Amino acid sequence: MLKTVAILGTGKMGSAILSGLLRAGWARDSVIATARSAERAKSLREAYGVAVESNTDAVLRADAVVVAVKPQDAGALLEELTGSFAAGTPVVSICAGLPVAFFEKRLPDSTPVVRAMPNTPALVDEAMTVLSPGTHTDDACLAAVEELFKPLGRTLVVDEKHQDAVTAISGSGPAYFYYLAEAMTEAGVLMGLPRDVAADLVTQTALGAARMLREADSSPVELREAVESPAGTTINAVRQLDNHRVRSAMTDAIEAARDRAREIADEYA
């Protein structure tokens, strides 16, 4: 069981993980943050009441390390920390696109590495976090890392070969839903609804639809068809979406996100 966690690079996603751990009951002295600037460090201390230390001190104190820096900064960070990692300390990367091998070749031999892709709904304990173990990560270590992320929402373990697709679907996925919510809200305003009313309609509809997807014993196709009536309003709306190739555009968008994840690996590996 992990007792002390260092989050290196506590930006948006790192903060989401930090706040989720605290909400789950982790003691404030069990979570250590690092930050690039004194101003950011001060903000973290004031917001969460946790220690904000140098990267080296944080790693030396922790029995698990979450690397939450931008992918382009990961190499320099690991070089800075050469000699700081204790043998067997699990290292969890949430750096989009970077493979386990990137870390394994820069860390001490036999370091257990887990590649993780959470998403921002961690802020409301509804994250989807997908984990892939590295060469030296045994079942006990993977289970401990999974327990670390479970308070943030749901977890799933997949082979690393799927992680770029995971990044494109669930890592980037919240943005797609926000984009759709924005478009639906604007449509409501164009049709004369007050903006707050349109936003409320969209938000509650999204919440209800998401719950149906999770809890109903039906596929998305079946759920959609249950809303559509012959010659009705919904089927006419969906026809317009098909006419505008929205389904194809979504596939293209997700593939573009996946391809960018692959490019990141090529650029920084």
N, C-alpha and C positions, 0 to 999 in steps of 0.2 A: 504493500500500500504506500502510495506517495504521500509524503508529509510536508515537503517544502518545494514550491515551484517558482522558478525564475522565468519571467516573461521578458525576453530581450527584444526591445523595440515596441513599446506599448503605445501604438497608434490606435487607429479605429478598431481593427480586429483584435489587437492585443488588449485593448480596454474592454472590449465586449467579453473576452475570456475572463479577464480579471474580475469584472463586475459580476459575471455569472458565478464564479467560484465563491465570491463573498456572499452572494445571495443564497448559495447552497450550504453555507455554514462554515466555510473555511475561515480559520482565524486570520486576522490581518497580518500577523507576523509570520504566517506560513506562505504568503504570496509576496514575491519580490519583483519589482518592476525596474526597467531601465528606460532611459529617454535620451534623445539626442541633444536636448537643450535644457538649460537650467529653468527656463520658463515652463517648459513642458513637465519637468520633474516637479516643480512647485504645484502645478495644476493637478497632477496625479496624487500628490500627498494630500492636498486639500480636498479633492473629490472622494478619495477612497481610504485615506488614512493608512496607506501602506508604505513600506520602505522603498525608496527609489535610490538605487546604488549604481556604481559603475558596472559595466558588463562583467568584468573579471570578478569583482566581489560577489555579484549576484550568482554567478556560476559556482564559485567556491562554496557558497552557503546552501545551494539547492541540491535536492536529490532527483530533480527532473528539470529539464530546460526546454522552454518553448521558444523557438526562433521565429519571431514575428516581424522581422525587418523586410524591406522591399527586396525582391529577388536580386537586384543589381548590387545590393549592399551585403549580401550574405557571405560572399567570399572574403571580403575585407574583415568582416566581423569574426569569422572563424580563424583567420590569420591572427587577428588581435588576441584571440583567446587560446592560442597554441600553448599547451602545457597546463591549462587551467581546469580541464575536465577530469574529474575523478573516474577511475576505471568503473565501467558498468553504469554510468549515469545515463539514463535515457534522454535522447535528444529528439524533440518533436518539431518538425518543420511545418509551418503553414505558409511557406513561400510558394506562391502559385507557379507552377511550371517546373520547379527545380526537383529533379529526381532524387531518390534516396542515395544513389551512387555519388551525387555531388557532395553530400555530407560525409558519407563513409570514407571517401578518399582524403578528406581534410580533417577527420577526427581520429583519435587514437584507435588502434586496432581493436576490433570486437565491440566497438561502441554500438549499443542498440539504438537504431534510428527508426522513427515512425513518421511517414509523410501523412499529413492531415489536411483536409480541406473543410473547414467550418464555413458558416456564412453569417451575415450580420443579424439575422433573427435571434442569435445568441443573446442579444440585448433584452429580449423578452422571453428567454428560455424556450425558444422554439427553433433552435438551430438544427440544421442537418450537417453533421460532421462525419466525413468519410475518411477512414484510416487505412493505410497500407504499411505493413511491417517490412523492415529491412532485413538484410542477410543475418544479422546477429540478434534479432528481436525474437525472444522466445514467447510462448503463449502467456506466461505469467506477466511478462513486461507489457505485452500488448493489452492484456486485461487491465493492468494498472492504468495505462494511458487511456483506455476506453472509459474507465471510471472517472478519470479526470474530466472528460468531455460530456459525460452523461447528464450532469446537472444543467447543461446548456440547451438540451433538447434531445434529439434522437442521434444515435450513432450507427454506423454501418462499416463493415470491413470488406474491402475488395482487393483484388490483385492490383499492383501498381500500374499495370498496363492500361487500366481503366481511368486513372486519375485525371488525365487531361479532359476526358469527356465529363467526368464528375465536376471538374472546375467549371466547364462551360455550362452545365445544367444547373447545379445547385450552388456552386460558389458565386457565379454571376447571376444566377436565377432570380434573386429578389429584384434586381434592377429591371428585368423584363416585366415582372408583375407591376412594379411601380410605373413603368412606361405605359402599360395597358390601363392602369387606374387613372393616370394623368389624361390619357386620350378619352376615356369614358367620362371623366369629370368635365372636360372641355366640351364634349358633345352635349352633356346636360345643360351647361351654361349657354351654349349656342341655341338650345331649344327653349330657353327662358327660365330655367331653374336657378334659384339663388345658388352661388358657389358652395356655400356650406351644406345646403341640402343635397346637391349633386355629390359632393364628397362623402357625405354620410351614407347615401344610397350605395355608392360604389364600395366603400369600405365594408359595410355590413354584408353586402352581397358577396364580396371576396371571402370574408370570414366564413360565411355559411357554405359557400362552394368548396372551400378548402376542407372544411370539416366533413362534408359529404364525400369528398374524394378519399379522406382518410378512414372514415367509419362505415361507409356504405359498401356492401358486397357487390359492387358494380364497377365496370370499367368507365373511363371518361367518356367513351362513345355512348355507352348505355345511359349515363347520367345526362349527357347532352340531348340524346333522343327523347328522354323523358320530359324535357322542357319544351321540345318542339311539337307543335300540333300541325296537322295538314293545313296548308294555306294560311298558317298563322304568322304572327309577328316575328317569332324567334327564327323560324326556318327561313324567312325572307332576309333577316339580318345575317344569318350564317351564309346564305347564298352570296351576299355581297362580300363577305370575308373571303369566300372561295374565289369569287371573281377577281378580287385584288391579290390573290395568291398569298394570303396571310400565312397559311400553313407552310408554304414553300419558303417564304421570307423568314419565318421562325427557324426552320431547319438551317437555312443559310447563315443566320445570325449565330446559332449555337455552334455550327461548324467553324465559323470565323473565330469565335472565342477559343475553341479547342486548338485551332491552328496557331493562335497567338501563344497559348500555353506551350506548345511545342517549340515555337520560335524562341521563347524565353529560355528554355532548356539549352537550345543550341547557342544562344548568345552568351550565356554566363557559365555554362558547364566547363 
